[in-house]
Amino acid sequence: MHDSEQSLCHYAAPAFTQIQCADGGSDVVLGNQDTVTIDFDRATNIPAGTVWSHTEVLRNLNPSVGAGFGAALTATWSSSSRVVITVANAAGAIPTLSCAQVSYRVSTAMGLRDVFNRSAASSSVSSPSMVSGSFAITEAQGEVLYSIDVLST
């Protein structure tokens, strides 16, 4: 075993810790501007401010629903341990999709490692216990929107 291979064994690869879904619009289903925030247990080698295209999100995080998220996704790394996926265009999305129905898997080919590139490439897989939130508006949000609509008419 080479020294570089041996050193990789001592550092854990980044792993999913929490996945939070949020409604970004005023719809009651998966729609435009809805978000999925994924937290990792440690800083990664992806710097804050990095932006991924639709293809990169699908390739690097492998959401189990693939195109079920719609026609266009973006992802922005708000820190080196947090990425926020945004539904930019929900055309073709599965409207009844719940947050808990989606799982994620880091592609080892993307080379997601710890911030110092010491770990092996992550192959983290999400579990249902990590997931919270919803793509739909809450009852309280719906009441506020209804009140605004009534007041504006």
OpenMM code with the backbone's topology and positions (N, CA, C; nanometers):
from openmm import Vec3, app, unit

residues = "MET HIS ASP SER GLU GLN SER LEU CYS HIS TYR ALA ALA PRO ALA PHE THR GLN ILE GLN CYS ALA ASP GLY GLY SER ASP VAL VAL LEU GLY ASN GLN ASP THR VAL THR ILE ASP PHE ASP ARG ALA THR ASN ILE PRO ALA GLY THR VAL TRP SER HIS THR GLU VAL LEU ARG ASN LEU ASN PRO SER VAL GLY ALA GLY PHE GLY ALA ALA LEU THR ALA THR TRP SER SER SER SER ARG VAL VAL ILE THR VAL ALA ASN ALA ALA GLY ALA ILE PRO THR LEU SER CYS ALA GLN VAL SER TYR ARG VAL SER THR ALA MET GLY LEU ARG ASP VAL PHE ASN ARG SER ALA ALA SER SER SER VAL SER SER PRO SER MET VAL SER GLY SER PHE ALA ILE THR GLU ALA GLN GLY GLU VAL LEU TYR SER ILE ASP VAL LEU SER THR".split()
positions = [
    Vec3(0.0850, -0.1180, 0.0000),
    Vec3(0.0000, 0.0000, 0.0000),
    Vec3(0.0892, 0.1239, 0.0000),
    Vec3(0.0596, 0.2184, -0.0862),
    Vec3(0.1352, 0.3429, -0.0927),
    Vec3(0.0987, 0.4331, 0.0245),
    Vec3(0.1883, 0.5259, 0.0572),
    Vec3(0.1613, 0.6190, 0.1675),
    Vec3(0.0330, 0.6972, 0.1448),
    Vec3(0.0103, 0.7414, 0.0197),
    Vec3(-0.1097, 0.8213, -0.0083),
    Vec3(-0.2362, 0.7379, 0.0101),
    Vec3(-0.2314, 0.6094, -0.0262),
    Vec3(-0.3477, 0.5224, -0.0078),
    Vec3(-0.3719, 0.4970, 0.1400),
    Vec3(-0.2640, 0.4786, 0.2162),
    Vec3(-0.2781, 0.4533, 0.3582),
    Vec3(-0.3379, 0.5750, 0.4288),
    Vec3(-0.2973, 0.6952, 0.3898),
    Vec3(-0.3481, 0.8150, 0.4567),
    Vec3(-0.4974, 0.8348, 0.4311),
    Vec3(-0.5477, 0.7892, 0.3160),
    Vec3(-0.6906, 0.8020, 0.2876),
    Vec3(-0.7753, 0.7202, 0.3837),
    Vec3(-0.7188, 0.6159, 0.4390),
    Vec3(-0.7931, 0.5282, 0.5283),
    Vec3(-0.8223, 0.5937, 0.6628),
    Vec3(-0.7491, 0.6984, 0.6987),
    Vec3(-0.7621, 0.7591, 0.8306),
    Vec3(-0.8632, 0.8738, 0.8349),
    Vec3(-0.9187, 0.9138, 0.7224),
    Vec3(-1.0089, 1.0276, 0.7177),
    Vec3(-1.1421, 0.9840, 0.6584),
    Vec3(-1.2478, 1.0130, 0.7313),
    Vec3(-1.3819, 0.9739, 0.6852),
    Vec3(-1.4273, 1.0627, 0.5702),
    Vec3(-1.4929, 1.0022, 0.4749),
    Vec3(-1.5497, 1.0769, 0.3622),
    Vec3(-1.6738, 1.1520, 0.4102),
    Vec3(-1.7053, 1.2650, 0.3489),
    Vec3(-1.8261, 1.3391, 0.3864),
    Vec3(-1.9511, 1.2511, 0.3704),
    Vec3(-2.0429, 1.2688, 0.4633),
    Vec3(-2.1666, 1.1905, 0.4615),
    Vec3(-2.2863, 1.2825, 0.4846),
    Vec3(-2.3989, 1.2453, 0.4249),
    Vec3(-2.5225, 1.3195, 0.4479),
    Vec3(-2.5573, 1.3148, 0.5965),
    Vec3(-2.6047, 1.4278, 0.6498),
    Vec3(-2.6546, 1.4273, 0.7877),
    Vec3(-2.7999, 1.4716, 0.7942),
    Vec3(-2.8389, 1.5645, 0.7086),
    Vec3(-2.9750, 1.6177, 0.7123),
    Vec3(-3.0158, 1.6626, 0.5733),
    Vec3(-3.1431, 1.6382, 0.5409),
    Vec3(-3.2009, 1.6835, 0.4147),
    Vec3(-3.3319, 1.7528, 0.4482),
    Vec3(-3.3402, 1.8812, 0.4164),
    Vec3(-3.4566, 1.9631, 0.4520),
    Vec3(-3.5229, 2.0150, 0.3246),
    Vec3(-3.6496, 1.9837, 0.3058),
    Vec3(-3.7254, 2.0334, 0.1913),
    Vec3(-3.8083, 2.1537, 0.2337),
    Vec3(-3.8249, 2.2483, 0.1415),
    Vec3(-3.9042, 2.3675, 0.1717),
    Vec3(-3.9784, 2.4137, 0.0474),
    Vec3(-4.0976, 2.4640, 0.0689),
    Vec3(-4.1767, 2.5192, -0.0402),
    Vec3(-4.1285, 2.6606, -0.0678),
    Vec3(-4.0981, 2.6886, -0.1919),
    Vec3(-4.0495, 2.8210, -0.2277),
    Vec3(-4.1528, 2.9068, -0.2965),
    Vec3(-4.2677, 2.8515, -0.3207),
    Vec3(-4.3735, 2.9256, -0.3904),
    Vec3(-4.5009, 2.9226, -0.3096),
    Vec3(-4.6096, 2.9463, -0.3763),
    Vec3(-4.7384, 2.9454, -0.3066),
    Vec3(-4.8260, 2.8296, -0.3537),
    Vec3(-4.7600, 2.7239, -0.4003),
    Vec3(-4.8345, 2.6069, -0.4465),
    Vec3(-4.8435, 2.5043, -0.3337),
    Vec3(-4.9214, 2.4026, -0.3571),
    Vec3(-4.9357, 2.2972, -0.2569),
    Vec3(-4.8711, 2.1663, -0.3026),
    Vec3(-4.7917, 2.1735, -0.4072),
    Vec3(-4.7216, 2.0569, -0.4613),
    Vec3(-4.5785, 2.0968, -0.4946),
    Vec3(-4.4998, 2.0011, -0.5396),
    Vec3(-4.3648, 2.0309, -0.5861),
    Vec3(-4.3747, 2.1315, -0.6999),
    Vec3(-4.3056, 2.2432, -0.6878),
    Vec3(-4.3161, 2.3468, -0.7899),
    Vec3(-4.1926, 2.4342, -0.7968),
    Vec3(-4.1989, 2.5340, -0.8830),
    Vec3(-4.0877, 2.6272, -0.9000),
    Vec3(-4.0472, 2.6899, -0.7674),
    Vec3(-3.9187, 2.7047, -0.7495),
    Vec3(-3.8542, 2.7667, -0.6330),
    Vec3(-3.8573, 2.6807, -0.5064),
    Vec3(-3.9119, 2.5592, -0.5118),
    Vec3(-3.9012, 2.4697, -0.3972),
    Vec3(-3.7545, 2.4306, -0.3827),
    Vec3(-3.7127, 2.4029, -0.2603),
    Vec3(-3.5712, 2.3747, -0.2363),
    Vec3(-3.5512, 2.2466, -0.1562),
    Vec3(-3.4322, 2.1903, -0.1737),
    Vec3(-3.3852, 2.0785, -0.0937),
    Vec3(-3.2473, 2.1200, -0.0429),
    Vec3(-3.2327, 2.1302, 0.0877),
    Vec3(-3.1046, 2.1663, 0.1478),
    Vec3(-3.0415, 2.0407, 0.2047),
    Vec3(-2.9208, 2.0113, 0.1593),
    Vec3(-2.8502, 1.8907, 0.2028),
    Vec3(-2.7280, 1.9329, 0.2832),
    Vec3(-2.7200, 1.8802, 0.4063),
    Vec3(-2.6050, 1.9069, 0.4930),
    Vec3(-2.5173, 1.7839, 0.5008),
    Vec3(-2.3862, 1.8084, 0.4981),
    Vec3(-2.2874, 1.7025, 0.5159),
    Vec3(-2.2269, 1.7145, 0.6547),
    Vec3(-2.1700, 1.6062, 0.7037),
    Vec3(-2.1160, 1.6032, 0.8397),
    Vec3(-1.9817, 1.6734, 0.8559),
    Vec3(-1.9246, 1.7172, 0.7459),
    Vec3(-1.7948, 1.7852, 0.7520),
    Vec3(-1.7775, 1.8735, 0.6286),
    Vec3(-1.6832, 1.9640, 0.6354),
    Vec3(-1.6519, 2.0479, 0.5202),
    Vec3(-1.6017, 1.9588, 0.4071),
    Vec3(-1.6430, 1.9912, 0.2858),
    Vec3(-1.6036, 1.9132, 0.1684),
    Vec3(-1.5041, 1.9925, 0.0832),
    Vec3(-1.4599, 1.9317, -0.0237),
    Vec3(-1.3687, 1.9987, -0.1160),
    Vec3(-1.4425, 2.0828, -0.2212),
    Vec3(-1.5725, 2.1036, -0.2024),
    Vec3(-1.6505, 2.1906, -0.2909),
    Vec3(-1.6630, 2.3259, -0.2203),
    Vec3(-1.6066, 2.4309, -0.2760),
    Vec3(-1.6096, 2.5604, -0.2063),
    Vec3(-1.7468, 2.6277, -0.2095),
    Vec3(-1.7727, 2.7065, -0.1064),
    Vec3(-1.8948, 2.7873, -0.1017),
    Vec3(-1.9007, 2.8727, -0.2274),
    Vec3(-2.0212, 2.8901, -0.2799),
    Vec3(-2.0397, 2.9696, -0.4008),
    Vec3(-2.0399, 2.8885, -0.5291),
    Vec3(-2.0009, 2.7614, -0.5210),
    Vec3(-2.0031, 2.6754, -0.6390),
    Vec3(-2.1485, 2.6537, -0.6810),
    Vec3(-2.1745, 2.6636, -0.8106),
    Vec3(-2.3096, 2.6447, -0.8638),
    Vec3(-2.3072, 2.5272, -0.9615),
    Vec3(-2.4053, 2.4382, -0.9482),
    Vec3(-2.4186, 2.3240, -1.0373),
    Vec3(-2.5400, 2.3414, -1.1265),
    Vec3(-2.5273, 2.2926, -1.2479),
    Vec3(-2.6383, 2.2914, -1.3432),
    Vec3(-2.7300, 2.1721, -1.3149),
    Vec3(-2.8397, 2.1669, -1.3872),
    Vec3(-2.9356, 2.0567, -1.3787),
    Vec3(-2.8647, 1.9218, -1.3959),
    Vec3(-2.7845, 1.9124, -1.5000),
    Vec3(-2.7135, 1.7874, -1.5292),
    Vec3(-2.6190, 1.7497, -1.4165),
    Vec3(-2.5490, 1.8472, -1.3614),
    Vec3(-2.4557, 1.8188, -1.2516),
    Vec3(-2.5283, 1.7722, -1.1260),
    Vec3(-2.6437, 1.8307, -1.0957),
    Vec3(-2.7213, 1.7866, -0.9794),
    Vec3(-2.7600, 1.6404, -0.9969),
    Vec3(-2.8151, 1.6067, -1.1130),
    Vec3(-2.8592, 1.4693, -1.1377),
    Vec3(-2.7414, 1.3721, -1.1362),
    Vec3(-2.6301, 1.4106, -1.1953),
    Vec3(-2.5128, 1.3233, -1.2032),
    Vec3(-2.4426, 1.3090, -1.0677),
    Vec3(-2.4285, 1.4186, -0.9924),
    Vec3(-2.3484, 1.4165, -0.8704),
    Vec3(-2.4229, 1.3708, -0.7459),
    Vec3(-2.5525, 1.3990, -0.7382),
    Vec3(-2.6294, 1.3633, -0.6184),
    Vec3(-2.7337, 1.2556, -0.6444),
    Vec3(-2.7521, 1.2172, -0.7690),
    Vec3(-2.8366, 1.1041, -0.8067),
    Vec3(-2.9702, 1.0972, -0.7342),
    Vec3(-3.0521, 1.2029, -0.7405),
    Vec3(-3.1835, 1.1906, -0.6752),
    Vec3(-3.2594, 1.0743, -0.7377),
    Vec3(-3.3231, 0.9949, -0.6530),
    Vec3(-3.3885, 0.8727, -0.7000),
    Vec3(-3.5009, 0.8985, -0.7990),
    Vec3(-3.5538, 1.0205, -0.8043),
    Vec3(-3.6627, 1.0504, -0.8970),
    Vec3(-3.6127, 1.1091, -1.0280),
    Vec3(-3.4825, 1.1360, -1.0388),
    Vec3(-3.4252, 1.1891, -1.1623),
    Vec3(-3.5012, 1.3090, -1.2142),
    Vec3(-3.5558, 1.2969, -1.3347),
    Vec3(-3.6280, 1.4071, -1.3985),
    Vec3(-3.7610, 1.4369, -1.3299),
    Vec3(-3.7987, 1.3590, -1.2310),
    Vec3(-3.9210, 1.3833, -1.1563),
    Vec3(-3.9196, 1.5144, -1.0796),
    Vec3(-3.8029, 1.5769, -1.0698),
    Vec3(-3.7907, 1.7082, -1.0063),
    Vec3(-3.8239, 1.8209, -1.1034),
    Vec3(-3.8419, 1.7885, -1.2301),
    Vec3(-3.8764, 1.8919, -1.3273),
    Vec3(-3.7695, 1.9107, -1.4324),
    Vec3(-3.7902, 2.0146, -1.5148),
    Vec3(-3.7050, 2.0382, -1.6312),
    Vec3(-3.5748, 2.1090, -1.5989),
    Vec3(-3.5687, 2.1811, -1.4871),
    Vec3(-3.4461, 2.2550, -1.4560),
    Vec3(-3.4247, 2.2662, -1.3060),
    Vec3(-3.3068, 2.2222, -1.2640),
    Vec3(-3.2629, 2.2351, -1.1255),
    Vec3(-3.1330, 2.3132, -1.1247),
    Vec3(-3.1080, 2.3823, -1.0171),
    Vec3(-2.9760, 2.4403, -0.9930),
    Vec3(-2.9369, 2.4017, -0.8517),
    Vec3(-2.8099, 2.4042, -0.8237),
    Vec3(-2.7634, 2.3785, -0.6876),
    Vec3(-2.6535, 2.4788, -0.6569),
    Vec3(-2.6613, 2.5372, -0.5396),
    Vec3(-2.5607, 2.6323, -0.4950),
    Vec3(-2.5065, 2.5855, -0.3610),
    Vec3(-2.3746, 2.5791, -0.3524),
    Vec3(-2.3108, 2.5435, -0.2263),
    Vec3(-2.3034, 2.6702, -0.1415),
    Vec3(-2.3875, 2.6792, -0.0366),
    Vec3(-2.3868, 2.7972, 0.0487),
    Vec3(-2.2700, 2.7940, 0.1470),
    Vec3(-2.2165, 2.6768, 0.1703),
    Vec3(-2.0928, 2.6577, 0.2457),
    Vec3(-2.0305, 2.5298, 0.1926),
    Vec3(-1.9129, 2.4945, 0.2405),
    Vec3(-1.8504, 2.3722, 0.1889),
    Vec3(-1.9141, 2.2459, 0.2457),
    Vec3(-2.0117, 2.2617, 0.3362),
    Vec3(-2.0814, 2.1450, 0.3897),
    Vec3(-2.2326, 2.1506, 0.3659),
    Vec3(-2.2784, 2.2478, 0.2849),
    Vec3(-2.4228, 2.2603, 0.2588),
    Vec3(-2.4471, 2.2974, 0.1131),
    Vec3(-2.5351, 2.2206, 0.0487),
    Vec3(-2.5756, 2.2498, -0.0882),
    Vec3(-2.7275, 2.2660, -0.0911),
    Vec3(-2.7732, 2.3679, -0.1627),
    Vec3(-2.9162, 2.3947, -0.1739),
    Vec3(-2.9583, 2.3744, -0.3191),
    Vec3(-3.0447, 2.2758, -0.3411),
    Vec3(-3.0984, 2.2475, -0.4740),
    Vec3(-3.2279, 2.3268, -0.4877),
    Vec3(-3.2433, 2.3972, -0.5999),
    Vec3(-3.3638, 2.4753, -0.6256),
    Vec3(-3.4286, 2.4275, -0.7544),
    Vec3(-3.5602, 2.4077, -0.7495),
    Vec3(-3.6357, 2.3723, -0.8694),
    Vec3(-3.6569, 2.5030, -0.9467),
    Vec3(-3.5860, 2.5183, -1.0577),
    Vec3(-3.5963, 2.6400, -1.1387),
    Vec3(-3.7132, 2.6325, -1.2361),
    Vec3(-3.7442, 2.5110, -1.2823),
    Vec3(-3.8563, 2.4912, -1.3743),
    Vec3(-3.9163, 2.3545, -1.3437),
    Vec3(-4.0354, 2.3543, -1.2875),
    Vec3(-4.0994, 2.2296, -1.2442),
    Vec3(-4.1747, 2.1571, -1.3550),
    Vec3(-4.1658, 2.2054, -1.4786),
    Vec3(-4.2349, 2.1378, -1.5895),
    Vec3(-4.1914, 1.9914, -1.5946),
    Vec3(-4.2883, 1.9019, -1.5964),
    Vec3(-4.2604, 1.7588, -1.6017),
    Vec3(-4.2340, 1.6953, -1.4664),
    Vec3(-4.2387, 1.7754, -1.3595),
    Vec3(-4.2148, 1.7215, -1.2251),
    Vec3(-4.3312, 1.6325, -1.1823),
    Vec3(-4.3038, 1.5465, -1.0879),
    Vec3(-4.4086, 1.4650, -1.0273),
    Vec3(-4.4738, 1.5540, -0.9209),
    Vec3(-4.5920, 1.6086, -0.9479),
    Vec3(-4.6483, 1.7100, -0.8582),
    Vec3(-4.6795, 1.6601, -0.7177),
    Vec3(-4.7082, 1.5320, -0.7041),
    Vec3(-4.7433, 1.4785, -0.5724),
    Vec3(-4.6229, 1.4245, -0.4969),
    Vec3(-4.5033, 1.4484, -0.5476),
    Vec3(-4.3815, 1.3982, -0.4863),
    Vec3(-4.3634, 1.4577, -0.3468),
    Vec3(-4.3417, 1.3729, -0.2498),
    Vec3(-4.3130, 1.4220, -0.1148),
    Vec3(-4.1625, 1.4140, -0.0917),
    Vec3(-4.1167, 1.4949, -0.0023),
    Vec3(-3.9740, 1.5002, 0.0289),
    Vec3(-3.9225, 1.3632, 0.0723),
    Vec3(-4.0017, 1.2932, 0.1515),
    Vec3(-3.9602, 1.1635, 0.2049),
    Vec3(-3.9482, 1.0553, 0.0973),
    Vec3(-4.0055, 1.0783, -0.0201),
    Vec3(-3.9994, 0.9785, -0.1271),
    Vec3(-3.8689, 0.9830, -0.2057),
    Vec3(-3.7876, 1.0841, -0.1833),
    Vec3(-3.6658, 1.1020, -0.2622),
    Vec3(-3.5443, 1.0599, -0.1805),
    Vec3(-3.4578, 0.9811, -0.2408),
    Vec3(-3.3309, 0.9482, -0.1770),
    Vec3(-3.2180, 1.0019, -0.2656),
    Vec3(-3.1012, 1.0170, -0.2066),
    Vec3(-2.9860, 1.0737, -0.2770),
    Vec3(-2.8662, 0.9824, -0.2561),
    Vec3(-2.7760, 0.9840, -0.3529),
    Vec3(-2.6525, 0.9055, -0.3451),
    Vec3(-2.5420, 0.9872, -0.4101),
    Vec3(-2.4358, 1.0123, -0.3353),
    Vec3(-2.3223, 1.0860, -0.3914),
    Vec3(-2.2509, 0.9955, -0.4910),
    Vec3(-2.2259, 1.0473, -0.6086),
    Vec3(-2.1511, 0.9734, -0.7102),
    Vec3(-2.0019, 0.9776, -0.6749),
    Vec3(-1.9417, 0.8613, -0.6587),
    Vec3(-1.7979, 0.8596, -0.6271),
    Vec3(-1.7167, 0.9221, -0.7395),
    Vec3(-1.7686, 0.9191, -0.8614),
    Vec3(-1.6962, 0.9758, -0.9761),
    Vec3(-1.6759, 1.1267, -0.9629),
    Vec3(-1.7628, 1.1948, -0.8878),
    Vec3(-1.7461, 1.3394, -0.8725),
    Vec3(-1.6313, 1.3737, -0.7791),
    Vec3(-1.5868, 1.2786, -0.6979),
    Vec3(-1.4713, 1.3010, -0.6116),
    Vec3(-1.4973, 1.3908, -0.4919),
    Vec3(-1.6157, 1.3814, -0.4303),
    Vec3(-1.6456, 1.4609, -0.3113),
    Vec3(-1.5658, 1.4051, -0.1944),
    Vec3(-1.4761, 1.4868, -0.1429),
    Vec3(-1.3871, 1.4452, -0.0333),
    Vec3(-1.3918, 1.5484, 0.0790),
    Vec3(-1.3162, 1.5221, 0.1855),
    Vec3(-1.3088, 1.6220, 0.2915),
    Vec3(-1.2368, 1.7456, 0.2370),
    Vec3(-1.2437, 1.8537, 0.3103),
    Vec3(-1.1938, 1.9834, 0.2638),
    Vec3(-1.0445, 1.9806, 0.2267),
    Vec3(-0.9700, 1.8889, 0.2867),
    Vec3(-0.8266, 1.8793, 0.2576),
    Vec3(-0.7942, 1.7700, 0.1557),
    Vec3(-0.8966, 1.7103, 0.0959),
    Vec3(-0.8809, 1.6018, -0.0019),
    Vec3(-0.8056, 1.4820, 0.0553),
    Vec3(-0.8232, 1.4566, 0.1843),
    Vec3(-0.7539, 1.3441, 0.2478),
    Vec3(-0.8378, 1.2178, 0.2463),
    Vec3(-0.9687, 1.2327, 0.2430),
    Vec3(-1.0568, 1.1162, 0.2525),
    Vec3(-1.0733, 1.0482, 0.1173),
    Vec3(-1.1277, 0.9292, 0.1220),
    Vec3(-1.1702, 0.8630, -0.0015),
    Vec3(-1.2901, 0.9399, -0.0551),
    Vec3(-1.3244, 0.9189, -0.1801),
    Vec3(-1.4419, 0.9837, -0.2383),
    Vec3(-1.5675, 0.9344, -0.1676),
    Vec3(-1.6570, 1.0273, -0.1388),
    Vec3(-1.7814, 0.9934, -0.0707),
    Vec3(-1.8720, 0.9108, -0.1615),
    Vec3(-1.9429, 0.8190, -0.1008),
    Vec3(-2.0475, 0.7426, -0.1691),
    Vec3(-2.1709, 0.7407, -0.0791),
    Vec3(-2.1871, 0.8471, -0.0021),
    Vec3(-2.2948, 0.8568, 0.0962),
    Vec3(-2.4318, 0.8362, 0.0312),
    Vec3(-2.5191, 0.7684, 0.1036),
    Vec3(-2.6563, 0.7440, 0.0600),
    Vec3(-2.7484, 0.7964, 0.1700),
    Vec3(-2.8501, 0.8709, 0.1316),
    Vec3(-2.9432, 0.9249, 0.2307),
    Vec3(-3.0349, 0.8157, 0.2831),
    Vec3(-3.0928, 0.8431, 0.3995),
    Vec3(-3.1929, 0.7527, 0.4567),
    Vec3(-3.3158, 0.8349, 0.4943),
    Vec3(-3.4317, 0.7724, 0.5019),
    Vec3(-3.5541, 0.8460, 0.5344),
    Vec3(-3.5458, 0.9224, 0.6674),
    Vec3(-3.4678, 0.8727, 0.7633),
    Vec3(-3.4586, 0.9394, 0.8936),
    Vec3(-3.3892, 1.0755, 0.8856),
    Vec3(-3.3185, 1.1023, 0.7777),
    Vec3(-3.2484, 1.2301, 0.7594),
    Vec3(-3.3390, 1.3396, 0.7039),
    Vec3(-3.4544, 1.2999, 0.6509),
    Vec3(-3.5384, 1.3903, 0.5724),
    Vec3(-3.6456, 1.4568, 0.6574),
    Vec3(-3.6623, 1.5881, 0.6346),
    Vec3(-3.7717, 1.6608, 0.6992),
    Vec3(-3.8201, 1.7694, 0.6047),
    Vec3(-3.9323, 1.8280, 0.6380),
    Vec3(-3.9859, 1.9364, 0.5567),
    Vec3(-4.0833, 1.8873, 0.4519),
    Vec3(-4.1256, 1.9819, 0.3681),
    Vec3(-4.2285, 1.9524, 0.2695),
    Vec3(-4.2166, 2.0476, 0.1511),
    Vec3(-4.2611, 2.0017, 0.0339),
    Vec3(-4.2674, 2.0880, -0.0842),
    Vec3(-4.3983, 2.1654, -0.0884),
    Vec3(-4.4913, 2.1289, -0.0037),
    Vec3(-4.6233, 2.1931, -0.0033),
    Vec3(-4.6284, 2.3025, 0.1027),
    Vec3(-4.7137, 2.3985, 0.0808),
    Vec3(-4.7314, 2.5023, 0.1816),
    Vec3(-4.8015, 2.4419, 0.3022),
    Vec3(-4.7717, 2.4964, 0.4170),
    Vec3(-4.8356, 2.4481, 0.5389),
    Vec3(-4.9758, 2.5068, 0.5491),
    Vec3(-5.0542, 2.4533, 0.6402),
    Vec3(-5.1893, 2.5054, 0.6603),
    Vec3(-5.1841, 2.6534, 0.6986),
    Vec3(-5.0895, 2.6899, 0.7858),
    Vec3(-5.0772, 2.8303, 0.8277),
    Vec3(-5.0410, 2.9201, 0.7094),
    Vec3(-4.9493, 2.8734, 0.6225),
    Vec3(-4.9135, 2.9525, 0.5040),
    Vec3(-5.0335, 2.9671, 0.4122),
    Vec3(-5.1114, 2.8608, 0.3982),
    Vec3(-5.2302, 2.8655, 0.3140),
    Vec3(-5.3318, 2.9647, 0.3665),
    Vec3(-5.3478, 2.9711, 0.4981),
    Vec3(-5.4406, 3.0673, 0.5576),
    Vec3(-5.3962, 3.2102, 0.5313),
    Vec3(-5.2665, 3.2357, 0.5404),
    Vec3(-5.2133, 3.3695, 0.5128),
    Vec3(-5.2378, 3.4061, 0.3675),
    Vec3(-5.2093, 3.3141, 0.2752),
    Vec3(-5.2306, 3.3423, 0.1336),
    Vec3(-5.3782, 3.3651, 0.1039),
    Vec3(-5.4649, 3.2873, 0.1683),
    Vec3(-5.6089, 3.3058, 0.1493),
    Vec3(-5.6505, 3.4432, 0.2000),
    Vec3(-5.5987, 3.4819, 0.3169),
    Vec3(-5.6315, 3.6127, 0.3741),
    Vec3(-5.5860, 3.7262, 0.2834),
    Vec3(-5.4667, 3.7141, 0.2271),
    Vec3(-5.4144, 3.8165, 0.1349),
    Vec3(-5.5026, 3.8243, 0.0114),
    Vec3(-5.5422, 3.7071, -0.0409),
    Vec3(-5.6252, 3.7031, -0.1610),
    Vec3(-5.7612, 3.7684, -0.1339),
    Vec3(-5.8207, 3.7381, -0.0191),
    Vec3(-5.9512, 3.7955, 0.0160),
    Vec3(-5.9412, 3.9469, 0.0324),
    Vec3(-5.8341, 3.9920, 0.0976),
    Vec3(-5.8154, 4.1357, 0.1215),
    Vec3(-5.7909, 4.2125, -0.0095),
    Vec3(-5.7299, 4.1462, -0.1062),
    Vec3(-5.6974, 4.2161, -0.2312),
    Vec3(-5.8140, 4.2209, -0.3294),
    Vec3(-5.9220, 4.1482, -0.3000),
    Vec3(-6.0374, 4.1495, -0.3910),
    Vec3(-6.1423, 4.2481, -0.3484),
] * unit.nanometer
topology = app.Topology()
chain = topology.addChain("A")
for resn in residues:
    res = topology.addResidue(resn, chain)
    for name in ("N", "CA", "C"):
        topology.addAtom(name, app.Element.getBySymbol(name[0]), res)
